[in-house]
Amino acid sequence: MRASLRFDRSRKLQERSHAIIPGGAHTYAKGDDQYPVDSPGFIVRGDGCHVWDVDGNEFIEYGMGLRAVTLGHAYPSVVEAVNDELRRGNNFTRPSPIEIECAEKLAGLVNSGEMVKFAKNGSDVTTAAVKLARAYTGRDLIAICADHPFFSVDDWFIGTTAMPTGIPLAIRNLTVTFHYNDIASVEDVFRRYPGQIACLVMEAERTEPPRDNFLQKAMEISRSNGALCVLDEIVTGFRWHIGGAQAVYGVEPDLSTFGKGMANGFSVAALVGRREIMELGGIRHRGERVFLLSTTYGAETHCLAAALQTMCIYEQEPVVEHLRRQGRRLTDGIVREVEAAGVRGYVGVEGHPANLSYYTKDQNGKASQAFRTLLLQELIQGGVIAPSLVVSYSHSDQDIDRTVDAVGVALRVYARALNDGVDRYLRGRPVQPVFRRFC
């Protein structure tokens, strides 16, 4: 029997947090309802892929700041670059030269990037892309990929989810959907709304790669119908390739958005795209102006220093190759443990090696939040926090192997729960999906 970890200080802080913060956290994916009752509620320190909670427990972490920390927590050269910049100040009345330097660096890496605009998060830059598409085409409707889970906190997207409360129906009706790897659905959405769609918005890849040149065909159909193509590379950028997944699949969208992975967890996101479209948000044209992005903190110099250093590391070191290698090592190890525990078909790994997730199913082969909670619970007891299986440049072979061992122990409990019932092994309530209608 393993001695259970203690989370006394976390529980006290959770009470305080819910009293002052709606939901107890500033990001829904980090909320208490996303984790078992017996779990670290608050992290105080990170080093590489290891983190320590307020109770002093140490864990190997996956997910890495919701996929934003690609190199590792407190990565020395990034921290040094940030500290050097902070000594000179971080926010001025006029732009800083580092804004040009960072924009030129990003545009030089992304083939479709002729101009760049920075912001603080992916939601802002993706919404800015939507605004530009509407301004450029003079159309109102946005077509989004229904199979991709998140594009923005703004109304045009949230209105399509299970949490549309507070968003007017008129706004919800301005967003329509198509399906990934289903070119007929792309053709159909333009047939149903002729001359009304401003752009297609999708990720390059989620859990399955594009088939039969789907990305190329979707973009061709979009452009032939007078619409723009917006590629959300918030996750895929700097994980699939230094130039984004668009470099892997040989496509050049009209506009694309980057964020997670670009500054190793510091708050930087970017909209990049064709000059004639991006210039609508500028001041060197004779047409109507577009209020594109204008934020007080959008180009804080220390965050741009983090982005510059992170991009330089990607250029100089085999970061992407390491992410793929460690993702494959982790997948292979988990597959072995799944077979050994006799739970094939109930637990499995899916997705790109640099962006892995997993599924959990019950005795009837149906997706189960209760069994997901059980697996999370047992992994935490084994010293692993794994809301996903997303690796970083700091995940060593030893870290992967320790994780696989913890998975093996957890899966033996999972197998017993399949026979005896999950309630017998689960401590507390199950976790919940972020997007749900009621609490």
N, C-alpha and C positions, 0 to 999 in steps of 0.2 A: 504493500500500500504506500502511495506517495503522500507525504505530508502536504496538506492543503496550504496554498499561499494565503496570506492575510492582506486585506484591503481596508483596514480600519480608517486610515486617514483619507483614502479616496471616498469612502462613504460619507464622511463628515463634510468633505468639500462638495460632494454632489448635492447635499441638502442646501448648502449655501448658494451653489450655482443656480439651482432651479428657483430659488427665491429672488434672484436678481437678474437672471438671463432667461428669456423665453426658450424653452427646450433644454436649458442647462449648458448649451454650447453654441458657438457662433457659426458652426457648420453642421447641418443635419446629419451628414455621414459620420460625424464624430460623436453623436449623441448617445446617451445611455441606452436608448431603445435599440441601438445597433449592436450591442454587446451583451454577453451574459451578465447575470447578477454578480457572479464571482469573476471580476475582471478589473484591470487597472483603470481607474477613472480619470487619472491625471498623470501626464508624463512631465518630468522635471528636467530631464537631460537626455541627450543622444550623442552617440559617438559611432560613426560608421553606420552599421545596421543594427546596433545595439541601443536600447533605451532603458531608462530607469524611471519607475513611477514614484509617487510621493511616499509610498510605504517602503521604498528601498529595493523593490523587486526588479530584477534584470530580465530583459526579454530580447530575443532576436525579433526584429520587426519586419513585416512585409506590408506592402501598400505604400510605405515611405512617404508620409505626408500627402495621402491621396494621389500618389504617383508623381508628385512634384519633385521629390528629392532623388535624383538619379545617381548622384555621385556618392552620397552618404551624409549623415548628419554631421554638422560642424566640420565640413571638409576643409582641411587646413589652408590650402592656397586660396579658396574662395573666401574664407573668413578673413584672411590677410588682405585680400583685395578690397573687401568691404570696409575693414578697419582703416586702411589707407585713405579711402575716399571719404569716410566719415570725418576724419580729422580736418578735412577741407570744407566741411559743411555738406548738407544733403539736399537743400531746396532753396532756390534763389528767385529773384524777381524776373530775370531773363533766363533763357535756356543755357545749358552747360555744353561745352564741346563734346562731352562724353555721349550726349544724346545722338550726335551725328555719327560718332565712332561706332556706337553700338548698332545703330540702324544700318550703317554701311556693312558691318560685319554680318548681320542677319540677312540682309538682301543679297550679299555675296554667297551665302550658303544655300539659299532657296531660289531655285531657277525661276519661279513665277513671281519673285519679289522685286518689283521695280521701285516701289515706295513702301515706307514703313511708318506705322503710328503705334506708339506704346500706350499701355494702360496698366491697371493693376490686377485684373482678373480676366479669365476667359469669357465670362458672361458679357462683359462690356465690349470686348473686341468683336465677338460674334454678333451681338446686337448692332454694332457699328457697321459690320459687313451687310447685314440685312437692310439697314437704313440706306447705305450706299446703293445697294441693288435696286431698291425702290426708287431712289432719286434718279439713277441712271436709266432705268427702263420706263419710269412713269407708271408702274404697275403696283398693285397693293398686296397680292397674295404671295405667301411664302410656302414652298413645298419642302417639308422636312422628312427625313428618313424615320419612319415609325419604329424601326428596330434598334435605334440608337438611343441610349437612356437619358442623355442630358446635353443640352446646348446652351441654356442661359437661364438666369433667374428672372428674366424679363417676361412680360405678359405674353408676347407672341409665341413663346415656347411653353411656359408654365400652364397656359390655358389649355394645352393639349394633354396634360397629365391628369392623374387622379386627384390632384389638389388644385382645382381651378377656382376655388372660392375667392372672391374679391376681384375677379377679372371679368369685365363686361363681356356679354355674349358676342357683341359686335367685334371685339378684339379676337375672341376665340375663333370666330368664323373666318378670319383672315389667314389662318394657317391650315394647310391641307397636307396630306401625307402620301408617301409611296413606300415601297419596301426594298430592302437591300438585296442585291443579286437577283432582282426580279425586274428585268428590263421592261416587261409588259406593263408593270404597274407604273413605271415612269412614263411610258407612252400614254397610258390611260389618264394620268393626272393632267397632262397637257390637253388631252382630248376633252376632258370634262370641264376644263377651265381655259378655253382658248383665248390667247392674248391677255391673260390676267395674272400670270405667275411671273414674279420678279426674279426669283432665283430658286435653285435647288440647294438645300443645306444637308450635308451628311459628313460622317467620318469616313476616312479612307478604309478603315478596317476596324472591326470590333473583335468578336470571337471567331469569325470565319473570314478568310481572305476573299477578295473579289474573284468571281468566276467568269470565264468567257468574256474577258475585257469589259466587265460591267462598268467600271469607272469611266473608261473611254467612251463607251456607248451612251451612258447617261449624260455625259457632258456634251456629246454631239447632239443628242436629242434636245437638250436644254438650249443650246446655242441656236439650233435650227428653228426653235420656237421663240427666239428673241429674249431668252432669260439668261441670267448669269449663273455661274457655278461657284458655290462657296464650299470649300473643304475645311472642315473642322479638324485641325491637327493639334489640338490642345493636349491630347494623350499621345498620339503617334509621333508627333514631332520630337526629335532627339531621342526617341527609343527605337523606332524602326530604322532610321538613317539620320545622319547629321543634316541632310536636306529635307527631312520629312518623309513620310510614306509616299508622297507624290513622286519623289525621286526613285523609290523602289518600283513603283508601278508605271512610271513614265507618263504622268499626266501633269498638265499645268492648269490649275483652276484660275478663274478670274480673280478670286479673293481667297485667302486662307488665313487661318488664325492659329497662333501658337501660344503656349503658356507653360504648362507643367513640363518640367525638365529643362527649361531654357535658362533658369537661374538657380538651380539646385535648392528650390524651396523659397527663395526670395520672391517678393511679389512683383513679377513682371509678366505681362502678356503683350502680344503683338498682333496687329492686323497688317498683312502684307498683300500686295496685289498690283495689278496693272496700273500704270501711271494715269491713263486717261480716266479711269474710274476713281482712283484715290485722290486725284487733284480736285474732284468735286468738293472735297473737304478742305481745300486750301484757299489761298487768296490771290492766286495768279491765273485767274480765268475770268471771262466776262459773263458767265451764266449765273443763275441763282445759286446762292451759297447753301451748303449743307453743313449743319452743326454736327460734325462728325464725332470727335472725342476731344474733350477739354476738361482735364481733371487736375486738381491741385497737386496730387501725389503721383500722377501718371509717369513721371520721369525722374523720380528721386534718384540722385546720383549713385548712392551706395548700392541700390538694387540693380542699376544698369552696370555697375562695376562687377557685381556678382554674375550677371548675364554674360558680360564680356569674358570673364575668366572661365566660366563654365563652357562657353563655346570654344574657347582656346584649348581647353582640356580635351574636348571632343575631337578637335582637329589633330591634337598631338598624341593622344593615347587611344587604345582600342576599347573605348567605352561600350559602343554598340555591340561589338563582338563579345565582350564580357557578359553583357546583359543576356544575349542570346544563349551563350554557353551555359551560364548558371541557370537560366530558365529551363533549358533542356535537361540539365543535371537534376534539377529539382523535380521535373516532370517524370523522368525515368525512375527516380527513387520512389516517388509516391505511387507510381503504377505498380512497382514491385510490392510495396506495402499493401496496396489495395488487393492485389492477388493473394498475398499471404494471409490477409484477414478474411478473405472470402466475401468481400463487399463490392465486387465488380458490378457496375451498373447502378450502384447506390451512391457511390462517391467517385468523382472523376475530375480531372484537370482539363481546362479548355482555354483556348485563346493563343495569342502570339507568345513566344517564349519570353519576350520582354514585358509582357502585360498579361500575366496568367491570372485566371480566376478558377473557381471550382464550383461544382454543384453537389447538392446533398438531397437524397431522395428517401422516402419512407418505404415501408414494407410493400406498398402497392406500386412503387415506382414513380410516385408523384413528388414533385419538388416540395421540400419541407423546411419551414423556418425552424421548427422544433429540432430537427436533426442538424440543421446548420448551427444552431445554438449549442447543441451538445458537442459538435466538433470544435467550435471555437472555445468552449469551456475547457475541454480536455487539452487542447493545444496550449492554452494559457497556463494550465497547470504544469505543462511540460516546458514552459519557458519560451513560448512562441506566440506572438500576436499576429494573426493572419486573417484580416477581413478579406484579403485577396492574397495572391501569391506573387506579387510584383517585386522583383529583385532590384538591387542597385549595384553600382560599381564596387561597393564595399562588401557585398556578400561573398565571402570566401568559400572555398571547398569545405572547410570545416564547419562553417555556418550552415551550408546546405545540408551536409551530412547529419549534423545535430538536429536540424529541422525534420529531416526524413525519419530519424529515430523517434522523434516526438510524434510525428504523424502515425508511425507504426503502433505506438502505445495507444494513441487516441482511437485508432481504427478498431482496435480490439474491443474497446468499450462500445464503439458504434455497432460492431457486429452483435454484441450481447443485447444492445438496445433494439436491434431489429427483431430479435427473438422474444425478448421479455417486455418490450414496450419502452418508448423513449422516456416516459414520465418517471420511470423507476430510476433513471440515471441523471436526469436533468435537475439542476438546482436552480429553482426560480422560473420566471416566465420566459417564453421564447422571444427571440429578437423579432423585429418587425421591418418590413420594407419602408424606405423613406417615403416613397410616393404611395400614400394610402388616404382614403377619404376621411376617416375618423380616427381619433386617438385610441 
